[in-house]
Amino acid sequence: LVLLYDQPQTLKPNTLRVIEMLGLQAAGAFETARYTINLTRRLHEVTALHELARRVGELDSLDDILNTVVVSVRDALRCRSASVALLEPDGETVTLCAGAGLDDQYLIGHTFARGEYVAGAVVEQGRVIYVRDTLQDPEFRVIDPDIRALMSVPLTVRRRTIGALNIDSGEPDTFTAHHERILTIAGGQIAAAIENLRLLDETRQRAAELAEANRSLAAQDELRRELVFQVSHDLRGPLQIIYGYTDM
């Protein structure tokens, strides 16, 4: 609290005490406001995570899940952009599959080798990587020149890392341990949703294969019935003649 005068002043002790009391009251008000803002922000983030878990649980398309995730994470954490990279079936390539706030030229079809910094390394090592300043990190491969800070967490399910969830900022040293906790929770929800969807797709595929097999068996059974009927019909005429000669 600073008081400025345009003339020399001599402050009396009572005046100083009043100023000190005002300063203490202002400090308390500022701390309360800061605490309230942080609490409100964290409540918003937790609520967003809960809503994210509910929404992805209702979706049955991988693209819908990924697009919902990146938009929700970006809005909840107020970051510049959010993206998801998934490990390909070959187990050697990590591909950026969805992003919110990223230009398509930096997103569509962009790949990392497994182990390549940053997303490939996160998948390979199964740990969080935080690049505080991309311009100061010699290992960072620039994709989008506007990215100055990036945090990437693994998407892990059943002790398998299937991808990485990334957030970035246009300013260095943007993210904190709190962002890492929130992102890790979101990553667990996303990985579980993706794994459940894959299991559901496998179940659907197997059900379709069984249905096709049942249709094939039904067709074969119908063919067998038709063959028996036709043979019986074709044999009935000659047998009647044989029966007649036998009676005679």
ABEGO torsion letter per residue (X at the ends): XBBBBABBBBBBAAAAAAAAAAAAAAAAAAAAAAAAAAAAAAAAAAAAAAAAAAAAAABABAAAAAAAAAAAAAAAAGBABBBBBBBBAAGABBBBABBBGBBAAAABGBBBBBGBOAAAAAAAAGBBBBBABAAABAABBBABAABABBBBBBBBBGGBBAEBBBBBBABBGABBAAAAAAAAAAAAAAAAAAAAAAAAAAAAAAAAAAAAAAAAAAAAAAAAAAAAAAAAAAAAAAAAAAAAAAAX
